[in-house]
Amino acid sequence: MKKIGIIGSGTVGQTLANGFLKHGYQVMIGTRDKNKLNEWKSKAGANAQTGSFSEAAAFGDIIVLSVKGNIAKEALLLAGANNLKNKTIIDTTNPIADTPPQNGVLNFFTNLDQSLMEQLQAAFPEVHFVKSFSCIGSHFMVNPSFAGGKPSMFICGNDGNAKKEVTSILDLFGFETEDMGKAESARAIEPLCMLWCIPGIQKNQWTHAFRLMR
C-alpha cells in the first residue's frame, strides 16, 4: 500500500490523514509547526508521522495538498519540486480570496479562464495533479453517510494513471467518482466550493453534498 504525504496540517489535512490511517495507509503530515500536531500524533497510532513539508513530500508516494489556496504554490515550493516529481498530488485547494463573501457567495482570486490547479500544474509540470475533495466539507470527506446514497466527487487532471489512483482512494472513502477530464475542468469544479458554501453562509446549513444523477 502506498504511503501518503500530506502538505498542510489544518482541519482538511488532519481529516484526510485520519481517513487514510483508517484504511491502513502510512501517513506523514507536513507542517510548519510540528508542535501543532502533538495531540493528533498521540492519538493517531503507529502508522502516523509528522514532519516538514519537504519531509512529507519525500515520504509520500501520493501527496495530498491541503493548504489555503493563496499559499498553495508557496507550500509546494517548500515541499521541493524534486520530492514531488512524477507523483500524484490530490489537490483539495480552492482559490478563496481574503475578501468577505457577498450575499453568501465566496470571492475567488482566479477567474473562469484559469483555475488554481492549472496555475499549479503550469508551475510544476512534472507533477500529476488531480483535483479532488474540493467541493465538500471536511466533516464529509471520509465515508460520509447520506440518505440519498453515495455523494459524487468531481475530479480532473491530465494524467490518467493518477486519476485511477485517486479513484481507488475515493472508492475506499465512500464516493462515486465523476471524472470531468483534463486540468481545464478545474475551472468548473473549483467554483462548486462557492455553491456548496452558500447554504452554510446564508442559513448555517452545512450537511449536504453533490450527486450527479443519471
C-alpha positions in Angstrom: 0.0 0.0 0.0 1.4 3.4 -1.0 2.5 5.9 1.6 0.7 9.2 1.9 2.4 12.6 2.5 0.0 15.4 3.4 1.1 19.0 2.9 -0.9 21.0 5.4 -1.9 20.4 8.9 -5.3 22.1 9.2 -8.7 20.5 9.5 -8.7 19.1 6.0 -5.2 17.7 6.3 -5.9 16.0 9.6 -9.3 14.7 8.5 -7.9 13.1 5.4 -4.9 11.8 7.3 -7.3 10.0 9.7 -9.2 8.6 6.8 -6.0 7.2 5.2 -5.0 5.7 8.6 -8.4 4.2 9.0 -7.9 2.4 5.7 -4.4 1.1 6.6 -2.1 3.6 4.9 1.1 5.0 6.4 0.7 8.8 6.7 3.0 11.7 7.3 1.5 15.2 7.8 3.8 18.0 6.8 3.6 21.2 8.8 5.5 24.4 9.6 4.8 23.8 13.3 5.2 20.2 14.5 4.0 21.1 18.0 0.6 21.9 16.5 0.2 18.1 15.8 1.3 16.7 19.1 -2.2 15.8 20.2 -3.1 14.4 16.7 0.0 12.2 16.7 -0.6 10.9 20.2 -4.0 9.6 19.1 -3.2 8.6 15.5 -1.3 5.4 16.1 1.9 3.7 14.8 1.3 4.5 11.1 1.2 8.3 11.7 4.2 10.6 11.5 4.8 14.3 11.3 7.5 16.3 9.6 8.2 19.4 7.5 6.6 20.0 4.1 9.7 18.6 2.4 9.8 15.6 4.6 6.2 14.7 4.0 6.7 15.2 0.2 9.7 12.9 0.2 7.9 10.3 2.4 4.7 10.1 0.3 4.2 8.0 -2.8 0.9 10.0 -3.1 0.7 13.6 -1.9 -2.3 15.5 -0.6 -2.2 19.3 -0.9 -4.5 20.7 1.8 -3.5 24.3 2.4 -5.2 27.6 1.8 -5.4 28.3 -1.9 -3.4 31.5 -1.6 -0.4 29.7 -0.2 -0.6 26.6 -2.3 2.3 27.4 -4.6 4.5 28.5 -1.7 3.7 25.3 0.1 4.7 23.2 -2.9 7.9 25.2 -3.3 8.7 24.4 0.4 7.9 20.8 -0.3 10.5 20.7 -3.1 10.0 20.1 -6.7 12.3 17.1 -6.7 10.3 15.5 -3.9 7.1 15.9 -5.9 8.4 14.8 -9.3 6.2 12.3 -11.1 4.0 11.8 -8.1 0.2 12.1 -7.9 -0.9 15.2 -5.9 -4.5 15.2 -4.7 -5.3 18.9 -4.9 -8.0 19.8 -2.4 -7.4 23.6 -2.6 -9.8 26.3 -3.7 -8.8 29.9 -4.7 -10.8 31.6 -2.0 -9.9 35.3 -1.7 -9.5 37.0 1.7 -12.3 39.4 1.0 -15.6 38.6 2.7 -18.5 36.8 0.9 -21.1 38.8 -0.9 -24.6 37.6 -0.1 -23.2 34.2 0.9 -21.0 33.9 -2.2 -17.3 33.5 -1.8 -14.9 35.5 -3.8 -12.1 33.8 -5.8 -8.7 35.3 -6.7 -8.9 33.4 -10.1 -11.2 33.8 -13.0 -13.1 31.3 -15.2 -10.3 31.3 -17.8 -7.7 29.7 -15.5 -8.2 27.6 -12.3 -5.9 27.5 -9.4 -5.0 23.9 -10.3 -4.0 24.9 -13.8 -1.7 27.5 -12.3 -0.1 24.9 -10.0 0.2 22.4 -12.9 2.0 25.1 -15.0 4.4 25.8 -12.1 5.1 22.1 -11.5 4.8 20.4 -14.9 6.4 17.1 -13.8 3.7 16.6 -11.1 0.4 14.8 -11.7 -2.3 17.0 -10.1 -5.8 15.6 -9.6 -8.4 18.0 -8.3 -10.5 16.2 -5.6 -12.2 16.8 -2.2 -12.7 20.5 -3.1 -16.4 20.6 -3.2 -17.5 19.1 0.1 -16.9 20.0 3.8 -14.2 18.3 5.7 -16.7 16.5 8.0 -18.0 14.5 5.0 -14.6 13.7 3.4 -14.3 10.2 4.8 -17.0 7.6 4.3 -20.0 10.0 4.6 -23.5 8.7 5.1 -26.4 10.3 3.2 -29.9 9.1 2.8 -29.6 9.5 -1.0 -26.6 7.2 -1.4 -23.0 7.9 -2.1 -22.2 11.5 -3.0 -20.3 12.4 -6.2 -16.7 13.5 -6.1 -15.8 15.5 -9.2 -12.2 15.1 -10.3 -10.0 16.2 -13.1 -6.3 16.1 -14.2 -4.1 15.4 -17.1 -2.7 12.0 -16.1 -5.0 9.0 -16.5 -3.0 6.8 -14.1 -3.0 9.5 -11.4 -6.8 9.7 -11.7 -7.1 5.9 -11.4 -5.1 6.1 -8.2 -7.4 8.8 -6.8 -10.5 7.0 -7.9 -9.3 3.9 -5.9 -8.9 6.1 -2.9 -12.4 7.7 -3.4 -13.9 4.2 -3.6 -12.4 3.5 -0.2 -13.6 6.8 1.2 -17.2 6.2 0.1 -17.7 8.4 -3.1 -18.8 7.9 -6.6 -16.1 9.4 -8.8 -17.1 11.6 -11.7 -14.1 12.2 -14.0 -14.5 15.6 -15.7 -11.5 15.3 -17.9 -8.3 17.4 -18.1 -6.9 20.1 -15.9 -9.0 22.8 -17.6 -12.1 21.3 -16.0 -10.9 22.6 -12.6 -12.3 25.9 -13.9 -15.8 24.3 -13.3 -15.0 22.1 -10.3 -13.4 24.8 -8.1 -16.5 27.1 -8.2 -18.6 24.2 -6.8 -17.0 25.2 -3.5 -18.9 28.5 -3.8 -22.1 26.7 -4.4 -21.6 24.2 -1.5 -20.9 27.1 0.9 -23.9 29.3 0.0 -26.4 27.4 2.2 -23.9 27.4 5.0 -23.1 31.0 4.9 -26.7 32.2 4.4 -28.5 29.7 6.6 -25.9 27.8 8.6 -26.7 24.6 6.7 -23.6 22.6 6.1 -25.0 19.0 5.9 -25.2 18.5 2.1 -23.2 17.1 -0.8 -23.4 16.9 -4.6 -24.6 13.9 -6.5 -24.7 13.6 -10.3 -27.9 11.9 -11.3 -28.3 9.8 -14.5 
